[in-house]
Amino acid sequence: MPMGAVIKAIVAYKTPFWRALGFSGQIATDDDTLGIVMEDAAETGAPTLLCFMEGKHALEMSAAGKEVRQKKVIESLVRFFGPDAADTIAYDDNDWLLEPFTHGYVGHMPPGVMTRFGHALREPCGRIHWASTETATEWAGYLEGAMRSGIRAAKEVIRLHNTG
Ligand SMILES: Cc1cc2nc3c(=O)[nH]c(=O)nc-3n(C[C@H](O)[C@H](O)[C@H](O)COP(=O)(O)OP(=O)(O)OC[C@H]3O[C@@H](n4cnc5c(N)ncnc54)[C@H](O)[C@@H]3O)c2cc1C
């Protein structure tokens, strides 16, 4: 299960202008440079839009470099939220493809892996039981999945211990 290609960008604004337009700030699409966008408009600090470039878009944007990425991200936000999206106060991004130890943020199964090997994902090997987010039945790839899988593996071991 290799890591997927993802770049995360954060764009800050003076106000959460998208709310005034009746938008939640959320985008999910596969036909744009930005695949996922969500707002982070906490009580303190500047309101921001968290933006993710994924898959082939991330590969293209990794090769293009930060200056081009910034331009493309703002263009996309204008496409979805209108001209106010161009009025940013700060931009930053992290190209996870260049991170040598993580290389992304979610492991994924290429075609055929789940159907051929999925049955072995949570199968204990003798006394060894498997946790990790990749083995989660919900929220695989995320912290929620990591915790759920830890609880599941612990329960497996307790059950085994109790039944001898
Ligand atoms: C850049 C990035 C951003 C992310 N953002 C989010 C987010 O916003 N929200 C979210 O929910 N999730 C996010 N995730 C995913 C989340 O971090 C992971 O799903 C979660 O940490 C996985 O937990 P885990 O316990 O399965 O594995 P890990 O946290 O990877 O733990 C595995 C542990 O095993 C240790 N280990 C490995 N090999 C050995 C060995 N041979 N012997 C002993 N120890 C070993 C490792 O050092 C590590 O401590 C992100 C991940 C990355 C990389």
py3Dmol code that shows the C-alpha trace and the ligand (Angstrom):
import py3Dmol

protein = """\
ATOM      1  CA  MET A   1       0.000   0.000   0.000  1.00  0.00           C
ATOM      2  CA  PRO A   2       2.039   2.983  -1.204  1.00  0.00           C
ATOM      3  CA  MET A   3       1.349   6.501   0.008  1.00  0.00           C
ATOM      4  CA  GLY A   4      -0.905   8.532  -2.276  1.00  0.00           C
ATOM      5  CA  ALA A   5       0.316  11.757  -3.877  1.00  0.00           C
ATOM      6  CA  VAL A   6      -0.982  14.779  -1.947  1.00  0.00           C
ATOM      7  CA  ILE A   7       0.003  18.422  -1.540  1.00  0.00           C
ATOM      8  CA  LYS A   8      -1.635  20.521   1.174  1.00  0.00           C
ATOM      9  CA  ALA A   9      -2.050  24.281   0.841  1.00  0.00           C
ATOM     10  CA  ILE A  10      -3.366  26.803   3.353  1.00  0.00           C
ATOM     11  CA  VAL A  11      -4.831  30.088   2.144  1.00  0.00           C
ATOM     12  CA  ALA A  12      -5.631  32.820   4.673  1.00  0.00           C
ATOM     13  CA  TYR A  13      -8.199  35.627   4.370  1.00  0.00           C
ATOM     14  CA  LYS A  14      -9.219  38.658   6.414  1.00  0.00           C
ATOM     15  CA  THR A  15     -12.775  37.322   6.710  1.00  0.00           C
ATOM     16  CA  PRO A  16     -14.526  34.010   5.960  1.00  0.00           C
ATOM     17  CA  PHE A  17     -16.092  35.703   2.902  1.00  0.00           C
ATOM     18  CA  TRP A  18     -17.489  32.395   1.588  1.00  0.00           C
ATOM     19  CA  ARG A  19     -19.944  32.250   4.502  1.00  0.00           C
ATOM     20  CA  ALA A  20     -21.436  35.599   3.535  1.00  0.00           C
ATOM     21  CA  LEU A  21     -22.053  34.070   0.087  1.00  0.00           C
ATOM     22  CA  GLY A  22     -23.864  31.137   1.687  1.00  0.00           C
ATOM     23  CA  PHE A  23     -21.048  28.610   1.168  1.00  0.00           C
ATOM     24  CA  SER A  24     -19.672  26.199   3.765  1.00  0.00           C
ATOM     25  CA  GLY A  25     -16.157  26.474   2.349  1.00  0.00           C
ATOM     26  CA  GLN A  26     -16.150  22.786   1.396  1.00  0.00           C
ATOM     27  CA  ILE A  27     -15.283  21.444  -2.061  1.00  0.00           C
ATOM     28  CA  ALA A  28     -14.932  17.832  -3.211  1.00  0.00           C
ATOM     29  CA  THR A  29     -14.226  17.324  -6.898  1.00  0.00           C
ATOM     30  CA  ASP A  30     -11.957  15.404  -9.247  1.00  0.00           C
ATOM     31  CA  ASP A  31     -12.033  17.769 -12.214  1.00  0.00           C
ATOM     32  CA  ASP A  32      -9.903  20.541 -10.769  1.00  0.00           C
ATOM     33  CA  THR A  33      -6.382  21.097  -9.446  1.00  0.00           C
ATOM     34  CA  LEU A  34      -7.972  21.224  -5.992  1.00  0.00           C
ATOM     35  CA  GLY A  35      -9.601  17.945  -4.995  1.00  0.00           C
ATOM     36  CA  ILE A  36     -10.706  18.804  -1.475  1.00  0.00           C
ATOM     37  CA  VAL A  37     -11.154  22.125   0.305  1.00  0.00           C
ATOM     38  CA  MET A  38     -12.488  22.782   3.791  1.00  0.00           C
ATOM     39  CA  GLU A  39     -12.635  25.840   5.978  1.00  0.00           C
ATOM     40  CA  ASP A  40     -10.693  26.371   9.169  1.00  0.00           C
ATOM     41  CA  ALA A  41     -12.314  29.479  10.574  1.00  0.00           C
ATOM     42  CA  ALA A  42     -11.472  29.210  14.269  1.00  0.00           C
ATOM     43  CA  GLU A  43     -12.421  31.985  16.713  1.00  0.00           C
ATOM     44  CA  THR A  44      -8.820  33.186  16.855  1.00  0.00           C
ATOM     45  CA  GLY A  45      -6.422  33.731  13.979  1.00  0.00           C
ATOM     46  CA  ALA A  46      -7.152  34.403  10.329  1.00  0.00           C
ATOM     47  CA  PRO A  47      -9.863  32.334   8.641  1.00  0.00           C
ATOM     48  CA  THR A  48      -8.259  29.868   6.248  1.00  0.00           C
ATOM     49  CA  LEU A  49      -9.190  27.445   3.516  1.00  0.00           C
ATOM     50  CA  LEU A  50      -7.353  24.116   3.729  1.00  0.00           C
ATOM     51  CA  CYS A  51      -6.774  22.855   0.204  1.00  0.00           C
ATOM     52  CA  PHE A  52      -5.611  19.472  -1.039  1.00  0.00           C
ATOM     53  CA  MET A  53      -4.196  18.612  -4.464  1.00  0.00           C
ATOM     54  CA  GLU A  54      -4.361  14.887  -5.043  1.00  0.00           C
ATOM     55  CA  GLY A  55      -3.310  12.136  -7.460  1.00  0.00           C
ATOM     56  CA  LYS A  56      -2.397  13.285 -10.967  1.00  0.00           C
ATOM     57  CA  HIS A  57      -3.040  16.918  -9.982  1.00  0.00           C
ATOM     58  CA  ALA A  58      -0.522  16.606  -7.131  1.00  0.00           C
ATOM     59  CA  LEU A  59       2.057  15.046  -9.464  1.00  0.00           C
ATOM     60  CA  GLU A  60       1.619  17.921 -11.939  1.00  0.00           C
ATOM     61  CA  MET A  61       1.732  20.569  -9.214  1.00  0.00           C
ATOM     62  CA  SER A  62       4.772  19.009  -7.553  1.00  0.00           C
ATOM     63  CA  ALA A  63       6.661  19.265 -10.841  1.00  0.00           C
ATOM     64  CA  ALA A  64       5.370  22.828 -11.431  1.00  0.00           C
ATOM     65  CA  GLY A  65       6.778  24.287  -8.186  1.00  0.00           C
ATOM     66  CA  LYS A  66       5.377  26.518  -5.463  1.00  0.00           C
ATOM     67  CA  GLU A  67       4.901  29.744  -7.449  1.00  0.00           C
ATOM     68  CA  VAL A  68       2.756  28.047 -10.108  1.00  0.00           C
ATOM     69  CA  ARG A  69       0.887  26.086  -7.413  1.00  0.00           C
ATOM     70  CA  GLN A  70      -0.064  29.241  -5.569  1.00  0.00           C
ATOM     71  CA  LYS A  71      -1.422  30.775  -8.799  1.00  0.00           C
ATOM     72  CA  LYS A  72      -3.397  27.602  -9.672  1.00  0.00           C
ATOM     73  CA  VAL A  73      -4.820  27.206  -6.148  1.00  0.00           C
ATOM     74  CA  ILE A  74      -6.079  30.803  -6.063  1.00  0.00           C
ATOM     75  CA  GLU A  75      -7.508  30.415  -9.596  1.00  0.00           C
ATOM     76  CA  SER A  76      -9.417  27.336  -8.458  1.00  0.00           C
ATOM     77  CA  LEU A  77     -10.742  29.056  -5.341  1.00  0.00           C
ATOM     78  CA  VAL A  78     -11.949  31.947  -7.530  1.00  0.00           C
ATOM     79  CA  ARG A  79     -13.636  29.389  -9.802  1.00  0.00           C
ATOM     80  CA  PHE A  80     -15.592  27.968  -6.865  1.00  0.00           C
ATOM     81  CA  PHE A  81     -16.081  30.930  -4.517  1.00  0.00           C
ATOM     82  CA  GLY A  82     -15.925  33.952  -6.820  1.00  0.00           C
ATOM     83  CA  PRO A  83     -13.531  36.927  -7.151  1.00  0.00           C
ATOM     84  CA  ASP A  84     -13.267  37.545  -3.365  1.00  0.00           C
ATOM     85  CA  ALA A  85     -11.146  34.379  -3.207  1.00  0.00           C
ATOM     86  CA  ALA A  86      -8.303  36.271  -4.916  1.00  0.00           C
ATOM     87  CA  ASP A  87      -8.072  38.692  -1.980  1.00  0.00           C
ATOM     88  CA  THR A  88      -5.746  36.576   0.174  1.00  0.00           C
ATOM     89  CA  ILE A  89      -3.550  37.673   3.069  1.00  0.00           C
ATOM     90  CA  ALA A  90      -1.232  34.643   3.103  1.00  0.00           C
ATOM     91  CA  TYR A  91      -0.482  31.407   1.257  1.00  0.00           C
ATOM     92  CA  ASP A  92       1.686  28.432   2.126  1.00  0.00           C
ATOM     93  CA  ASP A  93       1.856  24.824   1.018  1.00  0.00           C
ATOM     94  CA  ASN A  94       3.748  21.640   1.685  1.00  0.00           C
ATOM     95  CA  ASP A  95       4.637  19.256  -1.138  1.00  0.00           C
ATOM     96  CA  TRP A  96       4.376  15.945   0.704  1.00  0.00           C
ATOM     97  CA  LEU A  97       5.732  14.132  -2.351  1.00  0.00           C
ATOM     98  CA  LEU A  98       9.132  15.561  -1.407  1.00  0.00           C
ATOM     99  CA  GLU A  99       8.960  14.391   2.234  1.00  0.00           C
ATOM    100  CA  PRO A 100      11.431  11.474   2.352  1.00  0.00           C
ATOM    101  CA  PHE A 101       9.932   9.667   5.363  1.00  0.00           C
ATOM    102  CA  THR A 102       6.195  10.086   4.786  1.00  0.00           C
ATOM    103  CA  HIS A 103       5.808  10.885   1.080  1.00  0.00           C
ATOM    104  CA  GLY A 104       2.070  11.502   1.439  1.00  0.00           C
ATOM    105  CA  TYR A 105      -0.632  11.190   4.051  1.00  0.00           C
ATOM    106  CA  VAL A 106      -2.755   8.157   3.228  1.00  0.00           C
ATOM    107  CA  GLY A 107      -1.652   4.704   2.101  1.00  0.00           C
ATOM    108  CA  HIS A 108      -3.891   3.309  -0.634  1.00  0.00           C
ATOM    109  CA  MET A 109      -4.451  -0.028  -2.314  1.00  0.00           C
ATOM    110  CA  PRO A 110      -3.752  -0.165  -6.050  1.00  0.00           C
ATOM    111  CA  PRO A 111      -6.345  -2.097  -8.105  1.00  0.00           C
ATOM    112  CA  GLY A 112      -6.576  -5.785  -7.211  1.00  0.00           C
ATOM    113  CA  VAL A 113      -4.876  -5.571  -3.812  1.00  0.00           C
ATOM    114  CA  MET A 114      -8.072  -5.505  -1.755  1.00  0.00           C
ATOM    115  CA  THR A 115      -9.719  -8.286  -3.750  1.00  0.00           C
ATOM    116  CA  ARG A 116      -6.621 -10.543  -3.757  1.00  0.00           C
ATOM    117  CA  PHE A 117      -5.073  -9.852  -0.362  1.00  0.00           C
ATOM    118  CA  GLY A 118      -7.800  -8.078   1.621  1.00  0.00           C
ATOM    119  CA  HIS A 119      -8.672 -11.249   3.535  1.00  0.00           C
ATOM    120  CA  ALA A 120      -5.189 -11.201   5.116  1.00  0.00           C
ATOM    121  CA  LEU A 121      -5.335  -7.592   6.293  1.00  0.00           C
ATOM    122  CA  ARG A 122      -6.474  -8.291   9.879  1.00  0.00           C
ATOM    123  CA  GLU A 123      -5.698 -12.020  10.072  1.00  0.00           C
ATOM    124  CA  PRO A 124      -3.522 -12.741  13.160  1.00  0.00           C
ATOM    125  CA  CYS A 125      -0.232 -14.517  12.498  1.00  0.00           C
ATOM    126  CA  GLY A 126       0.166 -16.851  15.448  1.00  0.00           C
ATOM    127  CA  ARG A 127       0.391 -14.624  18.514  1.00  0.00           C
ATOM    128  CA  ILE A 128       0.885 -11.493  16.429  1.00  0.00           C
ATOM    129  CA  HIS A 129      -2.200  -9.287  16.009  1.00  0.00           C
ATOM    130  CA  TRP A 130      -2.298  -6.391  13.602  1.00  0.00           C
ATOM    131  CA  ALA A 131      -3.384  -2.844  14.327  1.00  0.00           C
ATOM    132  CA  SER A 132      -2.642   0.330  12.258  1.00  0.00           C
ATOM    133  CA  THR A 133      -4.860   2.629  10.294  1.00  0.00           C
ATOM    134  CA  GLU A 134      -4.464   0.479   7.162  1.00  0.00           C
ATOM    135  CA  THR A 135      -6.353  -2.328   8.905  1.00  0.00           C
ATOM    136  CA  ALA A 136      -9.277  -0.123   9.985  1.00  0.00           C
ATOM    137  CA  THR A 137     -12.754  -0.917   8.700  1.00  0.00           C
ATOM    138  CA  GLU A 138     -13.734   2.758   9.009  1.00  0.00           C
ATOM    139  CA  TRP A 139     -11.565   5.854   8.518  1.00  0.00           C
ATOM    140  CA  ALA A 140      -8.663   3.822   7.129  1.00  0.00           C
ATOM    141  CA  GLY A 141      -5.740   6.175   6.547  1.00  0.00           C
ATOM    142  CA  TYR A 142      -6.712   8.581   9.323  1.00  0.00           C
ATOM    143  CA  LEU A 143      -6.118   8.979  13.076  1.00  0.00           C
ATOM    144  CA  GLU A 144      -9.688   7.846  13.754  1.00  0.00           C
ATOM    145  CA  GLY A 145      -8.946   4.587  11.896  1.00  0.00           C
ATOM    146  CA  ALA A 146      -5.663   4.125  13.782  1.00  0.00           C
ATOM    147  CA  MET A 147      -7.473   4.382  17.136  1.00  0.00           C
ATOM    148  CA  ARG A 148     -10.342   2.136  16.051  1.00  0.00           C
ATOM    149  CA  SER A 149      -7.903  -0.523  14.834  1.00  0.00           C
ATOM    150  CA  GLY A 150      -5.941  -0.337  18.110  1.00  0.00           C
ATOM    151  CA  ILE A 151      -9.113  -0.954  20.105  1.00  0.00           C
ATOM    152  CA  ARG A 152     -10.080  -3.843  17.795  1.00  0.00           C
ATOM    153  CA  ALA A 153      -6.638  -5.492  18.087  1.00  0.00           C
ATOM    154  CA  ALA A 154      -6.614  -5.067  21.884  1.00  0.00           C
ATOM    155  CA  LYS A 155     -10.056  -6.710  22.100  1.00  0.00           C
ATOM    156  CA  GLU A 156      -8.822  -9.619  19.965  1.00  0.00           C
ATOM    157  CA  VAL A 157      -5.907 -10.210  22.339  1.00  0.00           C
ATOM    158  CA  ILE A 158      -8.110  -9.918  25.477  1.00  0.00           C
ATOM    159  CA  ARG A 159     -10.599 -12.395  23.992  1.00  0.00           C
ATOM    160  CA  LEU A 160      -7.790 -14.831  23.210  1.00  0.00           C
ATOM    161  CA  HIS A 161      -6.310 -14.433  26.677  1.00  0.00           C
ATOM    162  CA  ASN A 162      -9.704 -14.997  28.343  1.00  0.00           C
ATOM    163  CA  THR A 163     -10.493 -18.095  26.305  1.00  0.00           C
ATOM    164  CA  GLY A 164      -6.944 -19.456  26.634  1.00  0.00           C
TER     165      GLY A 164
END
"""
ligand_1 = """\
53
LIG
C 1.753 14.426 6.494
C 0.577 13.699 7.090
C -0.593 14.393 7.405
C -1.679 13.722 7.955
N -2.790 14.434 8.292
C -3.813 13.816 8.926
C -4.956 14.537 9.363
O -5.047 15.750 9.178
N -5.961 13.855 9.969
C -5.895 12.509 10.196
O -6.826 11.948 10.779
N -4.825 11.789 9.778
C -3.790 12.412 9.162
N -2.700 11.695 8.756
C -2.724 10.220 8.900
C -2.413 9.759 10.303
O -1.256 10.438 10.760
C -2.163 8.241 10.256
O -3.299 7.598 9.708
C -1.924 7.662 11.646
O -0.868 8.336 12.303
C -1.568 6.199 11.515
O -1.414 5.668 12.798
P -0.831 4.207 12.968
O -0.778 3.971 14.435
O -1.554 3.268 12.099
O 0.635 4.294 12.356
P 1.843 5.256 12.732
O 1.350 6.523 13.393
O 2.645 5.372 11.483
O 2.611 4.431 13.838
C 3.447 3.367 13.484
C 4.584 3.368 14.498
O 5.343 2.187 14.310
C 6.704 2.523 14.407
N 7.448 1.478 13.693
C 7.529 1.273 12.377
N 8.299 0.187 12.103
C 8.683 -0.287 13.291
C 9.499 -1.397 13.686
N 10.039 -2.238 12.790
N 9.704 -1.579 15.017
C 9.147 -0.756 15.941
N 8.364 0.314 15.612
C 8.147 0.532 14.312
C 6.807 3.877 13.756
O 7.964 4.560 14.159
C 5.534 4.551 14.284
O 5.728 5.201 15.523
C -1.598 12.335 8.211
C -0.419 11.649 7.913
C 0.655 12.330 7.362
C 1.917 11.559 7.056
"""
view = py3Dmol.view(width=600, height=400)
view.addModel(protein, "pdb")
view.setStyle({"model": 0}, {"cartoon": {"style": "trace"}})
view.addModel(ligand_1, "xyz")
view.setStyle({"model": 1}, {"stick": {}})
view.zoomTo()
view.show()
